[in-house]
């Protein structure tokens, strides 16, 4: 602003937001780490709010560190964390730094490579035989412990700003740290700009995951109100609020209350003299309209156009540098003398365009706001920007001198933005160096960006000196892209690597490239194509000569990958043969990780086809060997597979154990795909055990993730689990939409039984459609489709899908239409397959069918005993929906025997469970049975409304029926009495009852007073 006007507008209008931060700090002081997610439009004041909060925290004895992400640094690992922690580390002497980091030089090398020696950087390459995932976990754990130690003496506030530009490694680290801090006295503030650009997928997924953490606070910053603008003007210009009220309304309307826009508009008005000081008083407030350029960008350009040539040059250089700019780099790039640079910087600071700060002994500069940078860079023009990037890269290298390698990533970042024709060999050298340093820092995506830029330049300009580098580059990029899930890129790299190895006569090189090519195809679900590449890899590996042990390990890995594809393509015998050959190699060489993978795959084969005891034997071996190997990815895979086995065979205690471990490992590995695959089992579990609200909520989220990650087979299964809940609740329209989607994405719509297909997508889709047809009364069609699905299960050997839901559904349909032939066939299959798989749900359905036969033959006593055993088996799983339906069959059998009291009890128990689940069609059937027995049933109006209650509300109704007070209900359910009262108010509205007494009467009429 003008020299006489305020240089910085007062902070106003954010009292509610400051209270949020105050509450978070109070929680941290009590030993509960907190995470505040701060979002808003560009210029809305996020940085100012963080600054004010940080200043208040620092004044209260907190240690505050702040890091900012910049657009240029999206390919520099841990850039935002390094920006926060490097200034702190730089102030410590060697002894203090060693105490803080516990001597872990790898930690410093990863976070702040500029502060460590070449020897320390080299130590990052020592992997001590563990996987990259394990190394990354160790690094993240070390950083987590570092933050804990920083908070030992005083609470720590870690501010990470502008995360829309953050590098992948920083996002991954933020996710890990925020979920693991627990009781450390740390407040993490993460902010991002909603309007700058669409959030990248990694940040979006990380934020969605973080929002599930109990200690998170989501805070979206809104624009300033008219009162806030009036208060700001009154304070800044020392005028009465009444005098500026009309102007404040006009300014708020013009700027939409955006504080940065308000600031820039006021600066422009002062510069043009429309707001001016006369006799110690500011005047110019009485205007009807603000005659300003049409956009804030043009307001900024108008201000920039008034700068001197040197000031504009220096502003351009600082903007293109893209991050905090060191004085020596600005001077070298601009070519100005020290005096000319000093004058230019003084002008830029006076106009509020550039800020200056000390960075140890050095002086650095930054633009006052990201929008300033965007405006300057856009006005520079692309050609000039590229020219400046090349000059800046050379300047950083020159200023760093013999320490330039420590600036490799910053130098490479500028070469990547420069014209590829300018000093191409020099730019390739720095890009390769930065890519390998990123690999050393366990930053895969950043490494891929730099190495791919180097490869593209080599290809484009045919650099002879780098021809020998290309095979290694292709190999590195193929591995990186596959691990990042970018399978199409991985396939392209592998194809080139294979062709080059073939040309050189390198048979082992072809085998390695073709195996990786097959794995990438497998990642896309193209398993037939993957097998073709695995066969090529096997042929070349077996034909190669050289060190036998490494070659045999490669052969075993290829056979395992091929077997994995074969079992997914419903070729279990072929899969067993390949996996068994791999086991022989692994046992001979004593390769524990290979053995763990082999047993996991044999578990998956036997899981679907039996026998159950073999599947469990392989599960135990896979888990033990995976944990012995120390590879967490492998341990996750073993526990996940064991959880799938436990879910499909209804071993709930084993399911909970393995699912807990798989969930923990997926979170530690921070893999969206592993999280998604683990979520599927959670959803299946909740769908089966009656946690339907959670199953739907988690299922909808998982379906969206599966679509985003292009996981079609997994998507088909998720659609199946969620549609089943909607079917049982009577929402047939939603269920059909999901089932139709599963039918299409699984490939069932175009199924060719003569060709291999993804059985784990097709079979669930068939089972889902069969269930739908049966539920809507199309029993003949259900039986026809069900027989096709049985044929698929038989052809592939994957009988578990049939036992789990298909055969019970066919039994229901056959009973409904009196198809005795089908019913007897289903019963025989169920008895055999349930025994083979040790499957309690299948065994229970055998009892249900036998009970139906006994009733038909008027053996009522036998029917009652059989159905009682079925109920007990299903409730022991627990499988409440099927158990409640079986209770209704039992009620009818008891009615026929004359035991009306017992029949009424069973019908009431069934109704209570079905109402609690929200299973409307089955609940209506239960009410019909109860009426026929003379039992009390709530009015149809109330009955239908009971189905709208959530499980928590249903629990409260049950406890009200038992005449418990709000305090007693709260104690029983682990909630406060006030929360119980809030739930009750919602229940009164839903059920249209006047008070607690009426609710209790209604609940007791429904038999809900019985404890469960």
Secondary structure, DSSP 8 states (H G I E B T S, - for coil): --TTS-SS----S-HHHHHHHHHHHHHHHTT--EEEEEEE-TTSSHHHHHHHHHHHHHHTT-EEEEEE--GGGTTSTTHHHHHHHHHHHHTS-HHHHHHHHTT-HHHHHHH-GGGS-HHHHHHTT--TT--HHHHHHHHHHHHHHHHHHHHHHS-EEEEEE-GGG--HHHHHHHHHHHHH-TTSSEEEEEEEETTTS---HHHHHHHHHHTTSTTEEEEE-----HHHHHHHHHHHHT--HHHHHHHHHHHHHHHTT-HHHHHHHHHHHHHTTSSEEETTEEE----S-----SSHHHHHHHHHTTS-HHHHHHHHHHHHH-S-EEHHHHHHHH---HHHHHHHHHHHHHTTSEEEEEETTEEEEEESSHHHHHHHHHHH-HHHHHHHHHHHHHHHHHHHGGGGGGGHHHHHHHHHHS-TTSSHHHHHHHHHHHHHHHHHTT-HHHHHHHHHHHHHHHHHHT-GGGGGGHHHHHHHHHHHHHHTT-HHHHHHHHHHHHHHHHHHT-HHHHHHHHHHHHHHHHHTT-HHHHHHHHHHHHHHHHH--S-HHHHHHHHHHHHHHHHHHHHHTT-HHHHHHHHHHHHHHHHHHT-HHHHHHHHHHHHHHHHHH--HHHHHHHHHHHHHHHHHHT-HHHHHHHHHHHHHHHHHTT-HHHHHHHHHHHHHHHHHHT-HHHHHHHHHHHHHHHHHHT-HHHHHHHHHHHHHHHHHTT-HHHHHHHHHHHHHHHHHHT-HHHHHHHHHHHHHHTTGGG--TTS---HHHHHHHHHHHHHHHHHTT-HHHHHHHHHHHHHHHHHHT-THHIIIIIHHHHHHHHHHHT-HHHHHHHHHHHHHHHHHHT-HHHHHHHHHHHHHHHHHTT-HHHHHHHHHHHHHHHHHHT-HHHHHHHHHHHHHHHHHHT-HHHHHHHHHHHHHHHHHHT-HHHHHHHHHHHHHTT-----HHHHHHHTTS-HHHHHHHHHHHTT--HHHHHHHHTS-HHHHHHHHHHHHHHHT--SHHHHHHHHHHTTTTS--
